[in-house]
Amino acid sequence: MYVLILLVFDIVHGQNLTVAKALYTDLINGYKKELMPMANFSEPLSIGLSIYLMSFNSFEEVDETLSVTSVVSLSWIDSSLKWDPAAYGNLTTLALDPVDIWLPPLFLLNGVKKLEPIGGDTKFHVTVDSNGEVNYSPGGVLDAKCPTDISKFPFDVQTCDLQFVPWGLTLQYVRLYPEFEHIQLQYFTSHSDWKIIDHSTYLLDIGGLGCIWANMKIKRQPLYYAVMTILPTLLFSLLNPLVFVLPVESGERVSLSITILLSYAIFLTLVSASIPTSSNPMCTLLTVMIAIIAISGLIVLGSIVSVRKKSFEIFIDIQLRDIFYNIRKSKVTRLKKMNELNTNISNDLDKETYRYAAGQSYTHIGYSTRYVGPANTLCLPNDPELSSISITSSWSLLFGTEYEKNEFAPDSADNNVPCAVCRNNHASSSIMIPGRHSCYSGWMQEYNGILASGHIGITASSYICMDTNPEYISSGEKNEDGHLFYVVGLKYGPLPCPSYHDNRRVNCVVCSKKINKN
């Protein structure tokens, strides 16, 4: 037991600084870092590559750049760095300064800054195993070119690559191979705006160079943009058409549409910094926002046009109303004047609408077998003042007038024909009223007399009013049988009885009225 404990003590204390110095001296002595550590120059040096992603720094859509902090772990076999651990206190691993040994020239092919090896001037120590395996893990902030597609912003997914290449060493000298199929994320710190949804590594031959491509798919977290950009945009798009809900009479349609347009313009100014500006492809959200502001401008124009149209319609309505009012007023005035002008002979006549039309019988035939007698039609009042004198002759008779056929109106045949006499208040009037010997109220009597006409069987004539006290020329007593007057008598039938009696002499009166200056 004692011997075993002593052996272990010797093993532990054998790996001291003196042993490490001795090992370092033996390894570096005669080592040529300018030469590639290839045991067989007929075969390329195999270098394993692993990518460890530390953090996601930023993604610039406009510059199309991806910034990440990453470490690239390289491992290869250097035959010049092998040793027997037993000869060096069982020391199996040694950390060396990278300036002492050969390092592969690894570059970021799609970098956006100066072309330099990964890690730059920063020293990253190298660990060497006793079997000659060298592990070198340079790293830093890597800025790579990444073509962007922001057409679906803010719900976009971007695909970016980190392209690692041993610049200057073709496949004849170096063969890179990925040690893992995926980018390693065990040291990764998540980002608030972007989420990695896929990460893989694969080998690619570009121009005789063996490249390792680290592919990442990153998805934007859209909540902030949805709340600050999309929702206000939708709100503005809903507010725009509501302008036309306001009645034109309110007077607020144009002001509201202009207010919405200016508000949206200010909103675009505020959010423009957060919306990616790219021409190919164009951001769909930006296109929608431009379309909305264009529609807002059209709505302002439409509001102005609608208000103008409504104002014009109101103006036309007022003009038409005034025209129709004036027409109606003119019509009413004309009707009023016509009513004033077309007054009846008197108030009594206005009350007595129906009168009786009368004239000569159509069956009277004269001595020469022609229809003769008075030819004109008279309008008899319904309140006659008849003479008490009867006549025995039938030389001139007055008959009531009837409709002969139904052609004037339905069921008009054999019915009495009414009549009315009217006067114009703005003109002097005179009238002969048959069947009366006095004038109606408001009329001045010129004279009254007896209704007379020619013989019913001799020749055509007219009814006249012969003065009650006619004058005559005494020298004309000789009977020449020229133009003769006969007293007119009544013949009831169509004329109502007892107002009109058969074979009574018909009175008449001539009345006049001056112009009504009122």
C-alpha positions as CSV (number, residue, x, y, z in Angstrom):
1,M,0.0,0.0,0.0
2,Y,2.8,2.4,0.8
3,V,4.5,1.8,-2.5
4,L,1.2,2.5,-4.4
5,I,0.7,5.8,-2.6
6,L,4.3,6.9,-3.3
7,L,3.8,6.0,-7.0
8,V,0.7,8.2,-7.2
9,F,2.4,11.0,-5.5
10,D,5.3,10.8,-8.0
11,I,2.8,10.8,-10.9
12,V,1.0,13.9,-9.7
13,H,4.1,15.9,-8.9
14,G,5.9,14.8,-12.1
15,Q,3.7,17.2,-14.2
16,N,5.3,20.4,-13.1
17,L,6.5,23.5,-14.7
18,T,10.0,22.1,-15.3
19,V,8.6,19.2,-17.2
20,A,6.3,21.5,-19.3
21,K,9.3,23.7,-20.1
22,A,11.3,20.7,-21.1
23,L,8.5,19.4,-23.3
24,Y,8.0,22.9,-24.9
25,T,11.7,23.2,-25.6
26,D,11.8,19.8,-27.2
27,L,8.6,20.5,-29.3
28,I,9.6,23.9,-30.6
29,N,13.2,23.1,-31.1
30,G,13.6,22.6,-34.8
31,Y,9.9,23.2,-35.5
32,K,9.2,25.2,-38.7
33,K,5.9,27.0,-38.4
34,E,6.2,28.2,-42.0
35,L,5.6,24.7,-43.2
36,M,2.3,22.9,-43.2
37,P,2.3,20.0,-40.8
38,M,1.6,17.3,-43.4
39,A,3.0,13.9,-42.7
40,N,2.4,12.9,-46.3
41,F,2.4,15.6,-48.9
42,S,0.5,13.5,-51.3
43,E,-2.6,13.8,-49.1
44,P,-4.3,17.0,-47.9
45,L,-4.3,18.0,-44.3
46,S,-7.7,17.4,-42.8
47,I,-9.0,20.1,-40.5
48,G,-12.1,19.7,-38.5
49,L,-14.3,22.8,-37.9
50,S,-16.9,23.5,-35.3
51,I,-18.9,26.7,-35.0
52,Y,-20.1,27.9,-31.6
53,L,-22.5,30.8,-31.7
54,M,-22.3,33.1,-28.7
55,S,-24.7,35.8,-29.4
56,F,-26.8,37.4,-32.2
57,N,-25.9,41.1,-32.3
58,S,-27.8,42.7,-35.1
59,F,-29.4,42.4,-38.5
60,E,-29.3,45.4,-40.8
61,E,-31.9,45.1,-43.6
62,V,-30.7,48.1,-45.5
63,D,-27.0,47.3,-45.4
64,E,-27.8,43.5,-45.7
65,T,-25.4,42.6,-42.9
66,L,-25.5,40.1,-40.1
67,S,-23.5,40.6,-37.0
68,V,-22.9,37.7,-34.6
69,T,-20.3,36.8,-32.0
70,S,-18.9,33.3,-32.7
71,V,-16.1,31.0,-32.0
72,V,-14.6,28.7,-34.7
73,S,-13.0,25.6,-33.3
74,L,-10.3,24.0,-35.5
75,S,-8.6,20.7,-34.9
76,W,-5.9,18.9,-37.0
77,I,-3.0,16.5,-36.5
78,D,0.5,18.0,-36.4
79,S,3.0,15.1,-36.6
80,S,5.8,17.4,-35.4
81,L,4.0,18.0,-32.1
82,K,3.8,14.4,-30.8
83,W,5.5,13.2,-27.7
84,D,5.6,10.2,-25.3
85,P,3.7,11.2,-22.1
86,A,5.7,8.8,-20.0
87,A,8.9,10.7,-20.8
88,Y,7.4,13.9,-19.6
89,G,5.7,13.0,-16.3
90,N,2.6,11.6,-18.1
91,L,1.9,15.1,-19.4
92,T,-0.7,14.6,-22.2
93,T,-1.8,18.2,-23.0
94,L,0.2,21.3,-23.4
95,A,-1.1,24.9,-24.1
96,L,1.1,26.9,-26.5
97,D,1.4,30.4,-27.8
98,P,-0.2,30.5,-31.3
99,V,2.8,32.4,-32.7
100,D,5.0,29.3,-32.2
101,I,3.2,26.9,-34.4
102,W,1.6,26.7,-37.8
103,L,-2.1,27.9,-37.9
104,P,-4.5,27.4,-40.8
105,P,-5.4,30.7,-42.5
106,L,-9.2,30.7,-42.0
107,F,-11.1,33.7,-43.4
108,L,-14.8,34.7,-43.5
109,L,-15.5,34.7,-47.2
110,N,-18.6,36.9,-47.1
111,G,-17.3,39.3,-44.5
112,V,-18.1,43.0,-44.9
113,K,-15.0,44.4,-43.3
114,K,-11.3,43.9,-44.1
115,L,-10.2,40.5,-45.2
116,E,-8.3,39.0,-42.2
117,P,-8.0,35.7,-40.5
118,I,-10.7,34.8,-37.9
119,G,-9.7,36.3,-34.6
120,G,-7.5,39.0,-36.1
121,D,-4.6,40.0,-34.0
122,T,-6.1,38.6,-30.8
123,K,-4.2,35.7,-29.4
124,F,-6.1,32.5,-28.8
125,H,-4.0,29.8,-27.2
126,V,-3.5,26.5,-28.8
127,T,-3.8,23.2,-27.0
128,V,-1.8,20.3,-28.2
129,D,-2.3,16.6,-27.2
130,S,0.5,14.0,-27.0
131,N,-0.9,12.4,-30.2
132,G,-0.2,15.6,-32.1
133,E,-3.9,16.8,-32.2
134,V,-3.9,20.6,-32.2
135,N,-7.1,22.5,-31.1
136,Y,-7.3,26.2,-32.0
137,S,-10.5,28.2,-31.3
138,P,-10.3,31.8,-32.6
139,G,-13.4,33.9,-32.5
140,G,-14.9,37.4,-32.4
141,V,-17.6,39.6,-33.9
142,L,-18.3,38.4,-37.4
143,D,-20.0,40.8,-39.8
144,A,-21.2,38.9,-42.9
145,K,-23.1,39.9,-46.0
146,C,-26.7,38.5,-45.9
147,P,-29.2,39.2,-48.8
148,T,-32.5,40.2,-47.3
149,D,-36.1,39.6,-48.2
150,I,-38.3,42.0,-46.4
151,S,-41.4,41.6,-48.5
152,K,-43.2,40.0,-45.6
153,F,-42.0,42.4,-42.9
154,P,-42.5,42.1,-39.9
155,F,-43.3,38.4,-40.4
156,D,-40.2,37.8,-42.4
157,V,-37.7,34.9,-42.2
158,Q,-34.1,35.6,-43.2
159,T,-31.6,33.1,-44.4
160,C,-27.9,34.0,-43.8
161,D,-24.6,32.2,-44.2
162,L,-21.2,32.4,-42.6
163,Q,-18.8,31.2,-45.3
164,F,-15.4,30.0,-43.9
165,V,-12.6,29.2,-46.2
166,P,-8.8,28.5,-45.8
167,W,-7.8,31.3,-48.2
168,G,-4.9,30.4,-50.4
169,L,-4.9,26.6,-49.6
170,T,-6.8,24.5,-52.2
171,L,-8.1,21.1,-51.7
172,Q,-4.7,19.8,-52.6
173,Y,-3.3,21.0,-49.3
174,V,-6.3,21.4,-46.9
175,R,-9.6,19.6,-46.6
176,L,-12.1,21.2,-44.2
177,Y,-14.8,19.1,-42.8
178,P,-17.6,20.0,-40.3
179,E,-17.4,18.1,-37.0
180,F,-21.1,18.7,-36.3
181,E,-24.1,19.0,-38.6
182,H,-25.4,22.0,-36.8
183,I,-24.1,25.2,-35.3
184,Q,-23.5,24.7,-31.6
185,L,-25.8,26.8,-29.3
186,Q,-24.8,25.7,-25.9
187,Y,-23.2,29.1,-25.2
188,F,-25.7,31.1,-27.1
189,T,-27.5,34.1,-25.6
190,S,-31.0,34.7,-27.1
191,H,-32.0,37.9,-28.9
192,S,-35.2,39.9,-28.1
193,D,-36.0,40.7,-31.8
194,W,-34.8,37.6,-33.6
195,K,-35.2,33.9,-33.1
196,I,-33.0,31.2,-34.7
197,I,-35.3,28.6,-36.2
198,D,-32.7,26.5,-38.1
199,H,-28.9,26.2,-38.1
200,S,-26.8,23.8,-40.0
201,T,-23.3,23.4,-41.5
202,Y,-22.2,21.8,-44.7
203,L,-19.2,21.5,-47.0
204,L,-19.0,23.3,-50.3
205,D,-16.4,23.4,-53.0
206,I,-15.9,26.9,-54.4
207,G,-13.2,27.4,-57.0
208,G,-11.1,24.5,-55.7
209,L,-11.3,25.8,-52.1
210,G,-13.0,23.6,-49.5
211,C,-15.5,25.9,-47.7
212,I,-17.6,25.3,-44.7
213,W,-21.0,27.1,-44.8
214,A,-22.9,27.8,-41.6
215,N,-26.5,28.4,-42.6
216,M,-28.9,30.1,-40.2
217,K,-32.6,30.9,-40.6
218,I,-33.7,33.7,-38.3
219,K,-37.3,34.9,-37.7
220,R,-38.2,38.3,-36.6
221,Q,-40.3,38.7,-33.4
222,P,-43.3,40.8,-34.9
223,L,-45.1,41.8,-31.7
224,Y,-43.6,45.3,-31.4
225,Y,-44.1,46.1,-35.1
226,A,-47.6,44.7,-35.1
227,V,-48.6,46.9,-32.2
228,M,-46.7,50.1,-33.2
229,T,-47.1,49.9,-37.0
230,I,-49.7,47.4,-38.3
231,L,-52.5,48.2,-35.9
232,P,-52.4,52.0,-36.4
233,T,-52.2,51.4,-40.2
234,L,-55.4,49.3,-40.0
235,L,-57.0,51.9,-37.8
236,F,-56.3,54.6,-40.3
237,S,-57.5,52.5,-43.1
238,L,-60.8,52.0,-41.3
239,L,-61.1,55.7,-40.4
240,N,-60.6,56.8,-43.9
241,P,-64.0,55.6,-45.4
242,L,-65.8,56.7,-42.2
243,V,-65.4,60.3,-43.5
244,F,-68.3,59.7,-45.9
245,V,-70.6,58.5,-43.0
246,L,-70.7,62.1,-41.8
247,P,-73.5,64.1,-43.4
248,V,-72.4,66.9,-45.7
249,E,-74.5,69.3,-43.8
250,S,-72.3,68.9,-40.7
251,G,-69.5,70.7,-42.4
252,E,-66.9,68.4,-40.8
253,R,-66.3,66.0,-43.7
254,V,-63.4,67.8,-45.4
255,S,-61.8,68.8,-42.1
256,L,-61.9,65.3,-40.8
257,S,-60.4,63.8,-44.0
258,I,-57.6,66.3,-43.9
259,T,-57.0,65.6,-40.2
260,I,-56.7,61.9,-40.9
261,L,-54.4,62.5,-43.8
262,L,-52.1,64.8,-41.8
263,S,-52.1,62.4,-38.8
264,Y,-51.2,59.5,-41.1
265,A,-48.4,61.5,-42.7
266,I,-47.0,62.3,-39.2
267,F,-47.3,58.6,-38.3
268,L,-45.4,57.6,-41.3
269,T,-42.6,60.0,-40.4
270,L,-42.4,58.5,-36.9
271,V,-42.4,54.9,-38.0
272,S,-40.3,55.2,-41.2
273,A,-37.1,54.6,-39.2
274,S,-38.4,51.2,-38.1
275,I,-39.5,50.0,-41.5
276,P,-36.8,48.5,-43.7
277,T,-36.1,50.5,-46.9
278,S,-35.4,48.2,-49.7
279,S,-36.3,48.4,-53.4
280,N,-35.9,44.8,-54.3
281,P,-38.1,43.4,-53.0
282,M,-40.3,46.1,-51.7
283,C,-41.8,45.8,-48.3
284,T,-45.4,44.9,-48.6
285,L,-46.4,46.8,-45.4
286,L,-44.7,49.9,-46.8
287,T,-46.6,49.5,-50.1
288,V,-49.8,49.2,-48.1
289,M,-49.0,52.3,-46.1
290,I,-48.2,54.3,-49.2
291,A,-51.5,53.0,-50.8
292,I,-53.4,54.1,-47.7
293,I,-51.9,57.6,-47.7
294,A,-52.7,57.8,-51.4
295,I,-56.3,56.7,-50.7
296,S,-56.5,59.3,-47.9
297,G,-55.5,61.9,-50.5
298,L,-58.2,60.7,-52.8
299,I,-60.7,60.7,-50.0
300,V,-59.9,64.3,-49.2
301,L,-60.5,65.1,-52.9
302,G,-63.7,63.0,-52.8
303,S,-64.8,64.9,-49.7
304,I,-64.3,68.2,-51.4
305,V,-66.1,67.1,-54.5
306,S,-69.0,65.6,-52.5
307,V,-69.3,68.8,-50.5
308,R,-69.2,70.9,-53.6
309,K,-71.7,68.6,-55.3
310,K,-74.0,68.8,-52.3
311,S,-73.6,72.6,-52.2
312,F,-74.4,72.7,-55.9
313,E,-77.5,70.5,-55.4
314,I,-78.6,72.7,-52.5
315,F,-78.1,75.7,-54.7
316,I,-80.0,74.1,-57.6
317,D,-82.7,73.0,-55.1
318,I,-83.0,76.6,-53.9
319,Q,-83.0,78.0,-57.4
320,L,-85.6,75.4,-58.5
321,R,-87.6,76.0,-55.4
322,D,-87.5,79.8,-56.1
323,I,-88.4,79.2,-59.7
324,F,-91.2,76.8,-58.8
325,Y,-92.3,79.2,-56.1
326,N,-92.3,82.1,-58.5
327,I,-94.1,80.0,-61.1
328,R,-96.6,78.9,-58.5
329,K,-96.9,82.5,-57.2
330,S,-97.3,83.7,-60.7
331,K,-99.8,81.0,-61.4
332,V,-101.7,81.8,-58.2
333,T,-101.5,85.5,-59.0
334,R,-102.8,84.8,-62.5
335,L,-105.5,82.5,-61.1
336,K,-106.4,85.2,-58.6
337,K,-106.5,87.8,-61.2
338,M,-108.5,85.4,-63.4
339,N,-110.9,84.8,-60.6
340,E,-111.1,88.5,-60.1
341,L,-111.5,89.1,-63.8
342,N,-113.8,86.2,-64.4
343,T,-116.4,87.2,-61.9
344,N,-120.1,86.5,-62.4
345,I,-122.6,89.2,-63.3
346,S,-123.4,89.7,-59.6
347,N,-123.2,88.0,-56.3
348,D,-126.6,86.5,-57.1
349,L,-125.4,85.1,-60.4
350,D,-122.4,83.6,-58.5
351,K,-124.8,81.8,-56.3
352,E,-127.1,80.7,-59.2
353,T,-124.7,78.5,-61.1
354,Y,-127.1,76.9,-63.5
355,R,-129.1,78.8,-66.0
356,Y,-131.3,77.6,-68.8
357,A,-130.2,77.8,-72.4
358,A,-133.1,78.5,-74.8
359,G,-133.8,79.3,-78.4
360,Q,-135.9,78.6,-81.5
361,S,-137.3,75.1,-82.1
362,Y,-135.2,73.2,-84.6
363,T,-138.4,71.8,-86.3
364,H,-139.7,75.2,-87.5
365,I,-139.7,75.4,-91.2
366,G,-140.6,78.6,-93.0
367,Y,-142.9,79.3,-95.9
368,S,-140.0,78.6,-98.2
369,T,-139.4,75.2,-96.6
370,R,-136.2,76.5,-95.0
371,Y,-135.4,76.5,-91.4
372,V,-136.0,80.1,-90.3
373,G,-136.6,82.1,-87.1
374,P,-134.2,83.4,-84.5
375,A,-130.8,81.8,-84.8
376,N,-129.0,82.8,-81.6
377,T,-129.2,81.0,-78.2
378,L,-130.3,82.8,-75.1
379,C,-129.3,82.2,-71.4
380,L,-132.4,82.4,-69.2
381,P,-132.2,83.0,-65.5
382,N,-133.7,80.5,-63.0
383,D,-135.6,83.4,-61.3
384,P,-137.5,84.9,-64.2
385,E,-139.7,88.0,-64.0
386,L,-142.4,87.1,-66.6
387,S,-145.0,89.2,-68.1
388,S,-148.5,88.6,-67.0
389,I,-149.7,89.1,-70.5
390,S,-150.4,86.0,-72.5
391,I,-150.0,85.8,-76.3
392,T,-152.2,83.9,-78.7
393,S,-150.0,83.9,-81.7
394,S,-147.1,81.6,-82.2
395,W,-145.1,83.7,-84.6
396,S,-142.0,83.5,-82.3
397,L,-141.6,81.0,-79.5
398,L,-138.7,80.3,-77.1
399,F,-137.9,76.7,-76.3
400,G,-135.6,75.2,-73.7
401,T,-132.4,73.7,-75.2
402,E,-131.6,70.0,-74.9
403,Y,-128.6,67.7,-75.7
404,E,-129.6,65.6,-78.6
405,K,-127.0,62.9,-78.3
406,N,-124.7,61.3,-75.7
407,E,-121.7,62.6,-77.7
408,F,-121.3,65.6,-75.4
409,A,-121.1,63.5,-72.2
410,P,-122.3,60.1,-71.0
411,D,-126.1,60.1,-70.4
412,S,-126.4,63.7,-71.6
413,A,-129.0,63.0,-74.3
414,D,-132.4,64.8,-73.8
415,N,-131.1,66.6,-70.7
416,N,-131.4,70.4,-70.4
417,V,-128.4,72.5,-71.3
418,P,-127.2,74.9,-68.5
419,C,-125.6,78.2,-69.1
420,A,-123.9,81.0,-67.2
421,V,-123.1,84.7,-67.9
422,C,-119.9,86.2,-66.5
423,R,-118.2,89.6,-66.8
424,N,-114.7,91.0,-66.5
425,N,-114.4,93.4,-63.5
426,H,-111.7,95.3,-65.3
427,A,-113.8,96.1,-68.4
428,S,-117.1,97.9,-68.8
429,S,-119.9,95.4,-69.5
430,S,-123.4,95.5,-70.8
431,I,-125.8,92.5,-71.1
432,M,-129.3,91.8,-72.1
433,I,-131.1,89.5,-69.7
434,P,-134.1,87.7,-71.2
435,G,-136.9,86.7,-68.9
436,R,-136.4,89.6,-66.5
437,H,-137.5,93.2,-66.4
438,S,-135.0,94.3,-63.6
439,C,-131.2,94.1,-63.2
440,Y,-129.4,92.2,-60.5
441,S,-127.7,94.0,-57.6
442,G,-124.7,95.9,-58.6
443,W,-125.8,96.4,-62.2
444,M,-127.3,99.6,-63.6
445,Q,-130.5,99.2,-65.6
446,E,-130.3,100.9,-69.0
447,Y,-133.8,100.0,-70.0
448,N,-136.3,97.1,-69.8
449,G,-138.8,95.9,-72.4
450,I,-140.2,93.0,-74.3
451,L,-138.2,90.2,-76.0
452,A,-138.7,90.3,-79.8
453,S,-137.6,88.5,-82.9
454,G,-138.4,87.8,-86.5
455,H,-141.2,85.5,-87.6
456,I,-140.4,81.8,-87.1
457,G,-141.6,81.0,-90.5
458,I,-140.3,83.8,-92.6
459,T,-136.5,84.3,-92.3
460,A,-133.6,84.0,-90.0
461,S,-133.4,86.6,-87.2
462,S,-132.0,87.3,-83.7
463,Y,-133.6,88.0,-80.3
464,I,-133.5,91.6,-79.2
465,C,-134.9,93.5,-76.3
466,M,-137.5,96.0,-77.4
467,D,-138.1,98.9,-75.0
468,T,-141.3,98.8,-73.0
469,N,-142.3,102.1,-74.4
470,P,-140.9,101.9,-77.9
471,E,-140.7,104.8,-80.2
472,Y,-141.8,104.7,-83.7
473,I,-141.8,106.9,-86.8
474,S,-145.4,107.9,-87.6
475,S,-144.8,108.3,-91.3
476,G,-144.1,104.6,-91.6
477,E,-147.7,103.4,-91.2
478,K,-147.7,101.8,-94.7
479,N,-147.5,98.0,-94.5
480,E,-144.5,97.1,-96.7
481,D,-143.9,93.6,-94.9
482,G,-140.2,94.1,-94.9
483,H,-138.1,93.3,-91.8
484,L,-140.7,92.5,-89.1
485,F,-140.5,92.2,-85.3
486,Y,-142.8,89.8,-83.3
487,V,-143.3,89.4,-79.6
488,V,-141.6,86.3,-78.3
489,G,-143.6,83.9,-76.2
490,L,-142.7,80.9,-74.0
491,K,-143.1,77.3,-74.7
492,Y,-142.5,75.1,-71.7
493,G,-141.1,71.7,-72.0
494,P,-137.4,71.7,-71.3
495,L,-137.9,75.0,-69.5
496,P,-139.0,74.4,-65.9
497,C,-142.6,75.0,-64.8
498,P,-144.0,77.0,-63.0
499,S,-141.0,79.3,-63.4
500,Y,-141.7,79.5,-67.1
501,H,-145.4,79.4,-68.2
502,D,-146.6,78.4,-71.6
503,N,-147.6,81.2,-74.0
504,R,-146.4,84.0,-71.8
505,R,-144.8,87.1,-73.2
506,V,-141.1,87.2,-72.3
507,N,-139.7,90.3,-70.6
508,C,-136.2,91.6,-71.0
509,V,-133.8,94.1,-69.5
510,V,-130.5,95.7,-70.6
511,C,-128.0,96.2,-67.8
512,S,-124.5,97.6,-67.6
513,K,-121.6,97.9,-65.1
514,K,-118.6,100.2,-65.1
515,I,-114.9,99.1,-64.6
516,N,-114.0,98.0,-61.1
517,K,-111.0,100.2,-60.3
518,N,-110.2,98.1,-57.2
